[in-house]
Amino acid sequence: ELCISENERRLVSKEAWSKLQQYFPKAPEFPSYKECCSQCKILEREGEENEALHKMIANEQKTSLPNLFQDKNRPCLSNWPEDTDVLYIVSQFFVEEWRKFVRKPTRCSPVSSVGNNALLCPHGGLMFTFASMTKEDSKLIALIWPSEWQMIQKLFVVDHVIKITRTEVGDANPSETQYISEPKLCPECREGLLCQQQRDLREYTQATIYVHKVVDNKKVMKDSAPELNVSSSETEEDKEEAKPDGEKDPDFNQSNGGTKRQKISHQNYIAYQKQVIRRSMRHRKVRGEKALLVSANQTLKELKIQIMHAFSVAPFDQNLSIDGKILSDDCATLGTLGVIPESVILL
C-alpha cells in the first residue's frame, strides 16, 4: 500500500512513523503541514499543459489528414489517378513518426518538419527513378494528394518540395505520357547509391542468412521458388540491412541516354533506408529452415561447421546451393560466393 507508483503521498500516524523509522532510519521526514516543492509543482503543471497541447495538436492534425492517418484512398504511381496530374512525395519515416504521435500524443513528441532532405542527395537531386518508386523504393516514400499537401504546408515545416508531374507529349493519338520529378533525378548519386548498396552486401558482419534443409530430391528443383528466396528487410534479431537494389533505370523522365555515370557514395541515404524499413517485411521462416549469423569474410568451410551444429549434418555430407548455384569451394569466402544478408541456402 506504500508503493510509490500507487500512492505518492499518504498520511500516517505518529506511531506508524516511529515504527517505519526503525526500518528506514535514513528516510527523510515530512510533516503533514509541509508544502509540496514549488518547483516540482511548476514542472507538473507545465507537463499537464504540454500534454493538453499535444492532444489538441494531434486531434487537429488527425482531423485535417484523416486518410493519410488511416492509410486510406492512397494514390499509386503504377496506376496513376485520373483526376490529378500532380502528386507530392514525403518520406515514409515522416508519416510513420507522425502517426505515432497522433495515436499517443502524451508519449510521443510532435512532428514539426516533413524532413524531405533525407530523400535527396547532397546536390539536391532526387535519389529515385520513377520505376524504382513503383517497386523496391516504394516503401521509403509516401504519395500525397494535392489537397493533402496544402494542409501539410500549413501544419508542418516543409524543407523541400518533391513532386511528380504527369504530362502528355507528342502529336500522336494517344499521346505519350511522361512523368517528370521536381527536383530531377541525380544520375551520379543514384549510380553511387547502387554501387554502395552492392558493396555493403559483400562487406557485412554478423548478418543473418537462412539455411533450408531439403528432405527429398523433388524439393531441390523448387530452389528458385519465390517463397524460398524472398529477401527480408529485417533479421531475426531485428537487425536491419539495406535490401539489394538492382535498379539501373536511365533518367527519371524515361529517356534512354547511355551516358556513363560517375560513382558517388551516399551514406546518409543508405542510413535512411535502414531507418524506415517495416517489420511487416521480415523474412518468414518456413519449416526446416534455420537462421545463422555469418560474416562475408568467413569461408564456406566455416559455414558448413555452423550448419553441422544446427542440423547435425557432417560437412562432407552437405550439398549447399543458392539460387540454383552449387557452393563447393570450401576455401572461398561467403562474399565471393555471392551469399548476401537474408539469403536462403538450400541444404
N, C-alpha and C positions, 0 to 999 in steps of 0.2 A: 504493500500500500504506500510505502515511502519511495517508490521508484520515481526518479526524476521525470522519466518520459510520460508518466501518468499524472503526476501532481508536482508542479513546480514549487508550490508552497503549501504548507499545512501548519496550522496552529496546534501545538501540543502543550500538555500541562507541564508545570514545573517539575513534577515528579518524573514524568516521562523523559524530559530533557536531561535530568540528572542521571537517569539510567543510561541514556544514549551517550552521555559524556564519558561514562566508564568504558564504553566500547570504542568510542571515537574521540579520544582526548584532544586531538588537534583540529576538530571541526570548529569552524567559526560560529559565533553566537549572534543571532539576530532577534532582538526583542520584537514583540508584536507591534509596538508603536514606531518601529524604524521604517522610514520611507524607502521605496524602491530606488534603485540607481537612476538618476535623472538622465544620464547619457544613454543608458540601455532603453529607457522609455522612449527617448527620441528616435533611437535606431529602430525600435519595434514599430513605432508609429510610421516612420518612413518606409519600412518594409511593407506594412499594410497598405500604404498609399501606392507604393510601386506595384504591388500585386493587383490592386484595383485598376491601376492604369494599364497594366499589361492585359488584364481581362478585357478591358474596353477596347484596346487596340486590336487584340485578337478577334473579338467579335465583329469589329468594323471591317477588318481585312477578310474575314470569312464571308461576311455578307456581300462584300464588294467582288470577291472572286470565288463564287461557290463552286463552279465547275472545275476550276483548277484545283481547289482544295479536295474535291471528291473524285478527281480524275475522271470526269465525265465529259462527253462531247468534245474529245480532243482531236485537233487536226492531224492529218497524216500526210507525209511527203509522198509516199508511194501511191496514195490515192488522193491527189490534191483536191481540196474542196472547190466546188464550182462558184461559190458566192464571194470569193475573195481572190485577189491577185497578189496579196502580200501576207506573209507570216513572219512573226518575230521569234527570236530564239533567246532562251535563258538557259543557264546551266541546271542540270537535274539536281545537283547538290543544293543549289539555292532553293529549289522547290521543296526538296525533302526537309531541309532545315526549317523552312517557313511552315510547313505542315506540322512539324514537331512543336513549334511554338504555338500555333493556333490550337492544337489539341491540348497542350499542357502549358498555358501561359504563365502559371506561377512557378513552374520548374525550369522552363527554358527561356533563354534571352531572346528578345525581339530581333528579327532580321531587319537590318536597316538598309543594306545595299544589295543590288542584284548580283554584283560580282562577275560580270561577263568577261573581265580581264583574263580569267582562267581559261577561257575558250580561244584566246588569241595568242599569237606568237609575239616575241619581243619587237617585231617590226609592225605590230598592229594588224597583221593579216589573220584570216580565219584558218583554223587548223583542220578543216573538214572538206571533203568533196561532197557533192550532192548525193552520190551513190553511197558513200560511207555513212551518211546520216540516215539513210534508209535501212542500213544493216548494222554493222558492228558498233558504230558510234552513236546509234540511236539512244542507247542507254545513258549517254553523257549529256544529252540535251533535252529540253522540253520546248515544244512548239506552243506559241501563244497567239491567240486571235487578236486582230487589231483593236477590238473593243476592250479586251483584257489588258493590252499593252498601254492604252490610255490610262487605265486605272492603276497599273503598276507604276507608271511615271509619277502619279500623284502620291502613292503610298511609300515608295522606296527611292533611294538614290540610285540613279542609273549611270554607271560609269561609261559603258559603251553600248551603243545601239547595234544589234545584229539582226538583220532581216533578210528574207529571201523574197525575190520578186519574180512572178511568172510573167513572161512576155511572149507574144506571138510575132514571129519573124518570117519574112519571105512572102511572095505573092501567090504561092501555091494554095490550093484549096483541098484538104485542110492545111492551114499554115503550120509551120514547125514551132514547137513550144520549147522555150529555153527558160532555165531557172538561174537567176543571177543573184549572187550574195553581196551584201554590203556589211562589212568590208569584204574585199575579194580574197580568194584563197591565196596563201603564200606558198608557192610551189617548193621553194628551197626548204622551208621549215617543215613542210609536210613530208618531204622526202627524208629529211633528217630525223623526223619522228619515227618513221617506219624503220629506218636503219637502226635507231637506238632501241626500238622495241625488239628487233631481231637479235641484237647483241645481248639485250637483257635476258632473252630466252636461252641464250647459250652460256651465260655467266651468272648462274644462280647458286645459292647455298641454302640448304635446309628447306627445299621446296618439296611439295607433295606430288607424288605420282601414284598411279593405281595399277595394281597387278591383278589381272583377271585370270583365274585358273580355268582352263578348258577341260571339260570332263570327257569329251568324245571328239572324234575327228571331224564330225559334221559341223561342230561349232567353230572350228578353225576357219572354215570358209566364210563365216559371218564376221570375221575380224574387222571388216570395213563397214559394218553396220553403224549407223549414226549413233545409236544409243550407247555404243561401246567406246566411241571416240569423241564424245561431246566435251569440249573444253569448258572448264569452270572458271569463275572469276574469284573463287574463294576456296581455300583449302579446308581440310577437316579441322584444323586448329584456328580457323578464322583468319589465316594469313592471306592477304590479298596480293595477287600477282597480276600484272598487265597481261591482257589477252594478246595472242599473236595477231598482228594486223597486216594482212597481205594486200591491203587496198593500195593499188598503184594507179588509180584512175588519173587521166590528164586534168587539165584545168577545170575549175568549178563549173564554167558555163558549157562544159561538154565538148569543147573544141579538141581536136586531135593533134595538137602540137607535139612534136617529138624532141623538144629541146632537152638536153642533159641538165639535171638539176644538181646544184651544189648541196652536199650533205652537211646539215647543221643539226646538232642535237638540241633537244628542248626538254630539259629535266622537269621544269615546272609543270608542263602539260602531262607528262607521264605520272607525276605525283598526283595530279588532279584525277587522272583516270583511276588510280588505285583508290582514291578517296570516295568516289561515288558509286562504286560497284555494289550491286544489290545482293543481299543474302539469297534471294529467290533464284539467283543464277548459279548457286552452288552445285557442284558435281553431285549427282545422285548415284551412290554406290548400288551395285546390283549384287545378287547372291554369288558367292565365290570370288568376291573382289576385296582386296585389302589395300589400305593406304600406307605408303612408305615415304619417309623423309630422306631425300637424296640431295647430292650436290653435283654440279656439272663436271667437276674435275675428278670425280671418283670413277673407277674403272668398272667395266661390265662384270668382272670377276667379283668385285666387292658388292655389287648389286645382287649377284647370284647368292652370295653368302647371306645377305639380308633376306632374300626370298626363301632360302633354306630354313631360316629360323621362323619365318612367318607361315610357310606352307608345309614344312617337313619334307621337302623335296631336295635331294642332293644336287649340287651344282652340275655334275656330269649328266644328270637326268633331265636337266631343264632345257627346254626348247622355247626361246623367247622371240617374240616378234612384235613389231609396232607398225601399224598402218600397212600390213602385208609384207613388211621388210624383216627378214630374219636377222636377229642380233647374235653374231657368232664370235666376234673378235674380243676375247676376254681382256686384252690389254688396252683396248680403246676406251676413251672416256665417254661418259653419257652425253656430254655436249657435242662431241664429234659424231656420235651415233644418231643425233637428231632427237634425243629424248629431252623434251621440254617440260616445264611445270604443268601439271594437270594431265599429262599424257596417260594413256591406258595401254599397258603392256600385256600381251597375251602369254600365258604360261601353259 
